[in-house]
Amino acid sequence: MSLSSLLQGRTFHWVTLAALLATVFLLYGNRVDDLDLWWHLKSGESIVASHAIPRADTFSYTSAMAPALAELGRDEVPASLLPSGFPHWQMNLSHSWLGQVVMYLVFRDFGFAGLGVLKSALFVVAYAVLSLAMRRAGAGPVASLFTLALVAFIGKDFNYTRPQLFTFVALAILLYLLADFRAGGKKIVALPLLLLAWANLHGGFIVGVAVFLLFVAGEGLRFQVQGRRGEDAASAGRRLRLLLMVSALGLAAALVNPNGYRIFLFPSALRHSLFYGGIEEYLRPMFYEYHAFWFMFLLVGAALPFRLWRQEFAEAAMVLFLMVSASTALRAIPLFAMGSGVLLARWLSLGSTWLAARRWLKNAILRFSLDGAGTRLAGSVLLAAGPLLLLAGIATSGPVLDFSVSGRQYPAEAVRFIKDNRLPGPLFNPYNWGGYLIWNLPEQPVFIDGRCLSETAYSHYQLIVGAVPGQGQPALWKRLLDAHQVRMIMSPAVTGNGGLVALVDALYFDPGWELIYLDGKTLLFLRNNRDNARLIGKYALPKQLIMDEIIAECERGIRDSPATWGYYETAGYVLMNRGQVDTAKAMFRRYLAMNPYNKGVRETLQMLERLPKAVGG
């Protein structure tokens, strides 16, 4: 057997697939911690200790709120800042209970390295099963490898250490079962067991149910369109009845979860809630980011009409659902990539598509005097190994299998200061740090965290962080802090977009709060009252140091995310107010190089440019 024949056959496919999966393991293993990981671990620890699924929240003091407190300020703010009134957010306590238990047990016995290995291994399993689904659906080896490499490239930005990992594996298994059914197999009977496990591992099983029901509807429509006569039609009818029976059992299995049918209300409630517009994962992807996703989106969009023309209604319905989901929420992008991968691989394997690609490759490659076998081999290498080499380059460009947890994004030093000095709560904390505090500061219940248990608490959080004045005196944000009996505030000075935190700006001028700690990442304020007099006398700092904190956080933000222009604008204005004109001008120039349309910054820079002449005159 010639070398070219060997590489074009099964050996080439399996060796390349193994290399791709090994690359995925290395690439995905370099990120362990996640903002939500901490409360998932704490929930798993609680379930293991109590041997019970949680029914009440013990980590936050705002998830259960008195009616009078919940109504505070409702008539003073726009409707866009008010909660929707959905009453069942507490279901978030338990929708991923089994996944949380698995992750906690792995962490307990193997630490962060164990979590890193688990995460990478689950992605490898998901992509391996997805590859099997592509092949079972009739896709060729080269198209499957190319598509899988594209899916893996998209997924690298979503390799979070969360129970969501189990959804990726379960979705891949579901896609394989559906592909097997379309190919004449009967493995679809395993669906109820899959949904039973999935419904307790992660709330993403709702997507799986939606995908499966769309598949059933599409198959029913296909059966109606293609007619019911003849022996083949009779066989198709029996298979459709099998599918309907399995779907009924699958739905019943999906209801065996701690929240029952109510969990299916969650997607609609979320879209009409404050969470949807305020949490980054639920924002829509922009065209200038996630380029690999948009590339695949266009490819799938081009393939979709051909599948409809072939009356592949089930496949088209599933993919349309995933396309709409991914184009409206970042969180759905990896689900789209996996769910659409089977369709894309099949389309790329069609004769017309492949012949057109081969014709182009032949015209380009024959200039180098390759024979027909060489042309096919080169095409295989370009389509399959090209994306693999790109993934490998990314995987080896940084640390390999680095499972350490970086403290750069967490208030680790501030937490240590609170513990060492036994500072009093209740504590008001940033949303993104809530999970970290739940795990690392369990003696202080948090105000807010990523579990989204109370839309009212999230509304109050936004009003406080935004220092909303309201219509009464004192300001609404002050009255909310008073009503929640907050004694200590933790906050960064600068937001993730580089803007100044409005609450910090308000606290700078408010004598009711004293600055007691800062470290270039975190500020701590204590309520200025008799109970805190001793601590304030011991730790009080001049509030002018907040300006130094702003500059320090902006400088760190510029180092970590130099393309985030908000840091330059914020630092420029603070430096200007401190009289450091030359440095301020440099910041404004760098800002305008990225965002030249900000009239205010441009006019400020022009004013500063004229300032030396006026002073000199």
N, C-alpha and C positions, 0 to 999 in steps of 0.2 A: 504494500500500500504506500503510495507516495505521501510525502509530507503535506502537500496541499490538500489531498483527499482526507487525510487524518484530521487536519485542523478544521475542515469544513463539516465534519461529521459530529457524532455524539460526543466524542472525546473533547473536541474544541468547545462545545457548549458547556459541558459539565466542568471542565477546568476553568473556563472563563467565569462561569457562575460562582464556583467556589472562590475564585480570586475576588470577585465583586463582593461576595458576602463577607469575606475576611477583611476587605477594605472598609465595609460598613461597620464591622465590629470595632476596628481601630478608630475610625472617624467619629463614631457616635460615643465612644468611650471617654472622650475628653471633656465631658460636661456632666457633672453629677448633681450639684445643688440647683435648686429652683425655688423661686419665691414661695410657691405653694407646698413644696416638699415637706416643710417643717410641720404644718398642721396635719398633713396626711399621716406623718409618722406619729404625731401625738394622738391622733384619733385611733390609729392602729394599736398603739400602746394601751390606750384606755379600753378598747374592745377586748384585747388579750387579757388584761388585768381583771376586767369585770365579767368576762364571758357573756357579754350582752351587747346587742346593737344599740347605739346611743339614741335616746329619745328626747333628751334635754341637753342644752348647751352648758358646759361648765368652763369654757375657755374665754368667753366674752361677757361683759356685764351689760351690753346693750341689745342682745338678741331678743330678750323678753323685756318689753318696755311698757310702763304704765300708760293707760290711755291718755291721761292729761299731759304727760310728757311727750307722747307721740304727736299730739295736736299742736304743740308749741310752735308758733311761727307760721303755721300753714296759711294764714290769711295775709301774710306779709311778703310772700315771695312768689315769683311766677310759677305757673303750673308745670313748666318744664323741670323745676327743681323739686317737685313733690312726688312722693311714691305713688305707684299705680294702684295700690290696694290689694294686690294678689296676696292671699292669706297663707299660702303653703310653702314659703321659702324654707321652713325648717326641714323640708325633705332633703336639703343638701347635707344634713347631718349624716345621712346613712346611705346615700345612693351608690357609694363606692366602698362600702364597708369591707368586703372581701379582698379587694385590691389593696386597701390600706393595711389589712392584717398581713397579707403576703409581704408587702414592702417592709413593714415594721419587723417581722420575724427575720427577714434577710438582713436588715440593718442591725438588729440585736446580735445576731450571730457572726456577721461578717463585716459590719461597719460600712463606710461609704464605698470602699472598694467592692464589696458585695453588691451594693445597689448599682454601681457603675457596670459591673459585669452583667447583672440581671437586665438592666436597660438595654445594653448592646445585644445581649443574647435574644431578648424578645424582638428587637428590630430584625435581627438576622432570621429568626423563625418566621416573622411576618413576611419578609421579602422572599424567603425561600418558598413559602406556601403560595404567595402571589405569583411567583414564577411558574409553579405547578399549575395554577389556575389559568395562566396565559397559554401554556402548552396544551392543557386540557381543552381550552376553548378553540384550539386550532391554530394558534400563532406559531410562526416559525422560530427557530432558535436565535437567529440574529435580531429579529424584531423584538423578541422577548427580552434579550439582554440589553438592547438599546433602551427600551422602555423602562426596564427595571432600574438601570443606571440613572435615568432621568428622574424616576420616582425617588430614588435614594438621595439624589442631589437636592431635590426639593425638600425632602424630609429632614435634612441635616439641620435646618433652622427650627425644627419643631421637636427635637429629641429631648423633651422634658422628662424629668424623673418624677412621674406621677402615675396614678392608676390608669390614666389615658393610654399608657403603653398596652394594656390588655385589650383595649378597643382596636388598636392596630392589628394585633394578632387575630382577634375574633373576626374582624372585617375581612382579613385575608382568607380565613377559613370559610366564611360565608361565600365569598366570591368563588372559591374553589368548588363548594357544594353546588352553586348555581351553574357553573361551567360544566360540572360533571352531569348535572341533570339535562342540560341542553345537548350534551354529547351522548345521551342515552343511558347514563348510569342512574343508580338509585341511592347514592350516598346522601341524598337530600333528607333521608329519614333521620339523619343525625342532627338535623336543625333544632328540634326542641331541646336537646341536651345542650347544644351550643348556646341557645338563648337563655336557658336556665342559669348557666354559669355566668354568661356575659351580663345578665341583668343584675348581678350582685357584685361583679368585679368593677364595673364603671358605668356611669349614666349614659355613656355614648352608645349603649345598646339601642337607644331610641333611633339612632341613625340606621342601625342594622335592621330594625323592624321596618322602618320606612323603605329602605332599599329592597327588602324582601317583598313587601306588599306591592311595590311598584313592579317588581319582577313578575309576581303572580298576575297582576292586572294586565301587564304587557303580554304574557303568555296566553291569557284568556282572550285578549283582542286578536292575537295572531291566529288562534284556533278558529275564531269566528270569521276572520277575513279569508282564511285559506280553505274554508269549507269543512263539512263533516262527513263526506261520502268516501266510500272505499275502505280497504283494509288498513291503510296507513292512517286514515282519519280515525278509525276505531281505536287504533293503538294510541294515537295522540289524545283521544278522549280519555282513555284509561290513565294516561300519564298526567293529564290535567286534573283528573279527580284525585290522584295521588298527591299532586301538588297542593290542592285545596285542603285535603285532609291534614297534610303536614303543616300547612300554614295555620290551621285552626289550633293544632297542638302546640305550635311554636308560640302563638299569641298567648295561649294559656300558660305556657312555661315562662314567658316574659313577664307575666303578672305576678309571678312568685318572687317578689322583691319587697323590701321593707316599706315601700310607699304605694304598692299596688298600682291601680290605674292612674292615680294622681300624678305619677311621674311623667305621664304623657302630656300633661298640661304645661309642663315646664318650658318647652321651646316657645310656645305662643306667649306665655307670660313673660319670658325673658325679653322677647323682642319689643314688648311694650313697657319695659321697666327702665329705671334709671341705670341699672347695671349695664344694659346693652350699649348705651351711648357713652358710658364713662370708663369702661374697662377695655384696655387695648386689644385683648384677644377678640373682642366682638366688633372691632372696627373693620371697615372694608379695606382690602389691600389697594394701595395706590399703584398706578401704572409705572412709576419710576422706581419701584422696589419689587422684590421677588420676581426677578426677570425669568428664572427658569419656570416658575409657575405659569406666568403669562404665555411663555413659549408653548408649554404643554397645553394650556387652555386653548390656544389658537389651533394647534394640531388636532385636538379632540373636536373642536368646533368644525374643522374641515371634514373630519371623518363622520360626524353625526348624520349628515344628509344621506350618505351612502348606506349607513345602517338602516335608516328609515326606508330608503328605497328598496332594500332587501327585506322589508317587513320585520326587522329586528326590533319590535316595539318595546320589549322588556328591557333590553340593553340600553336603548335610547332613553327610556323613561328614567332609569336609574342614573344615567350619566347627566341628564338634564337637571335632575334634582341636586346632584353633587356640584354641578357647575354653578347653579344659582346660589347654593349654600356658600361655596368658596369665594364667589365674587362679592358676597355681602358680609363675610366674617372671616378674619384671619385664621381663626381656630379650625375652620373646616378645610383649609388648604391641603394638609396631608391626607385627609379622608378623600378629597377629590382626586389627588394624585394616585392613590391606591385604587379607588373605585373605578376610575377611568382608564387605568393602565391596561386592563384586559381588552377593552374596546380598541384602544390605540394600537396595542400589539397585534390584534387581529387585522386591523385595517392596514397596518404597515406590511403585513404578510400577504395581503391580497395580490393576485397576479399583476393587475394593472399598476398598482402602486410600486411593487418591487421591480417590475420590468422597466418602468420609467426611471427608477433610481439606478438600476443596472445599466441602462442605456447611457445615462449621464456619466456613470463611473467608467464605463467601457471607453467612451470617447476620450475621457480625461486620462485614463491609466494606460491605454494602448500606446500612447505616445512614448511610454517607457518600455515598449516592446514586450509586454507581458502577454502570455497566452490566455485563453479563456479561463483556465483553472486559476491562473494568477489573478485575473480580474475578479473572480468570485472571492478568492481568498482576501485580496486587498479590500474589497467591499465589506466583507465580514469583519476584518480588523478595524476598519474605519468606523463602522456603525456600532460595533459592540465594544471593542477595546478602547476606542477614543474616549467615551464618557468614563470608562473605568480608569483610564490613566489620569483623567481630570480629578476624579474622586481620590485617587491614590496621592496625587500631588497635594491636595488639600489636607488629606489625613496626615501626611508626613511633614507638613509645613510648620507644625507646632508640636507640643508634647504628645506623646503616644501613651494611651492608657493612663492618663493622669487623673486619678480619682480624688484628688484633694479638693477641699471646699474652700473657695476664696472668701475671705472676710471683707473684701473691698466693697461689696454692695450691701453689707449689713452693719447695724450699729453695735458691733461687738464690744468696743471700748465703753460706750455709753451704758450698755447692759451691765458690764462689770462694775462701773461706777455706781449704778443704782443698787446693785447687790451689796457691794462693800459698805455703802453708807445707809442701807436700809431706807431708801427714800420712799415716801408715802404715795399711795394711789388714792383714788382711781387715776389711771394714766390715759392720756389722749395720745394716740400714736398714728403714724402714717399707715395708710392702707397696705402698701407694699411690704411693710415690715411686720405686719400683724402675725403672719405665720411664724416668722423667726422668733418673735417674742413669746408666742404660745409654747414653743419648744424650749427656748433658752431662758425665759423668765416666767416660769409657770406660776410663781407666787403673785404675779400681777396680772389679773384678767385684762384683756385688751378691749379697746373701744371698737375696733373694726379689724377685719382680716379678710382673706380671700375666699372664705366659704360662702359669702353672700346669703347669710341667714336672715337678715332683716333689711328690707329696702328702706324702712324709716331710719334705721341707724345709718345707712349709707347716705341718705338725704341729709341728715344732721351733720355727718362727716363733711360733706361737700360745702354746706353752709358755714361750718367752722373754718375749714381750710381756706375757703374763699373770703373769710372775714366779711361776710354779708352783713350790712348794717341793719336791714329790716326797716320797719316803720316806727319802732318804739325806741325808748331810751331806758337803759343802755342798749347798745347794739345787739342784734339778734345773736351773733356769734358768741357774745359774752353771756347772754342769758341761757344759751344752750349749754355752755360749759358749766355755768352755775347749776342748772337743772340736773345735769349729770354728775354734779359734785366732783368735778375734775380738780385734782390738786397738783398734777404734774403734766407737762406737755413735752413730748418728744417730737422733733421735726428736723428735717434738713432745711437749710436756708434756701436752696435752689431746687427747682423741680427737675425731673428727668429730661425736659425739653429746654432746660437752661434758663427758665424764667424764675423770678423771685417768688417765693411762697408768700401769698398775701397774708396769711396768718402771722408769719414771722415779721413782716413789715408792720402789722398792727401791734404786735407785742412789743416792738421796739419803742413805741410811743406810749405804751400803756403802763402806768405805775402799779397796776394790780398784779403784775407778773414780773418776777425777777429772774435774770439769767444766772444759772449756776454752773453750766458746763458747756464746752464746745471742743471739738477735736478735728475740725476740717471735714467732717462728714455729718455730724449730729449736733443739735442744740437741745439743751434741757432747760425748761423754765419751771419754777415753783410759784404757786399762788402766794402772793404777798399778804399773809394774814398771821394771826397770833400763833396758830398751831405750827407754822413753818418758820417762826422767827429764829430759832436756834440754828436751823440748817441754812437759812439765808445769811445769817450773820457769819457763818463759817465758810460758805462757798460762793457768795454773791460775786458776780463779775460785772465790770462796766459794760453797759449795752453797746457802747461804741465798738466793742470787739466783734459785734455781729457783722460789721463791714469787713473785717479781716476774714471772718468765716465765709462770707459770700465770695470774696476773691479766691480763697483757698478751694472752695467747692467748684467754682468756675474753672480754675486752673486744672483741677483733677478731671472735670468733665471734658475739657478740651483735649487732655492727654488721652482719655479713654474713648472719646467720641468726637474727633476733630471736625466732623461734618455737621454737628448739631450747632446751628448758628446762634441759638438763644444764649449760649454761654458768653459769646463775644459781646452781644448787646448788653446783657446784664452787667458783666464786668466793666464794660466801657462806661456805663453811667455811674457805677460806684467809684471807679477811678477818677472820673471827671469831678464828682462831688468831693473827692479827697484832694483835689488839686494836682493829681498826677496826669497832666494834660497830654504829654507825649505818649505815655502808655495807653491812655484812653483813645487817642487818635489811632494808634496801631490796632486796637481792638475793633474800633468802628470800621476801619478799612478792611480788615479781614471779614467782618460781618457782611459788608456791602459787596465783597467779592463773591459771596455765595447767595446773597439776597439783595440785589441792587434796587428793588422796588419799594423799599421801606423809606418813605419820604421823611419821616421824623428823624431817623438815624442819619440820613443824608444831610438834612438841614443842620443837625447838631454837629456833624463833622465839619461842615462848611463854617459854622460859627467858631469852632475851635481852631480851624485853620487861619481865621482872621484875627484870633485873639492875640497872638504874639505881636502882630503889627500895631494893634491898638495899644497894647501895653508899652511897646517900644516908643510910640509916639508921645 
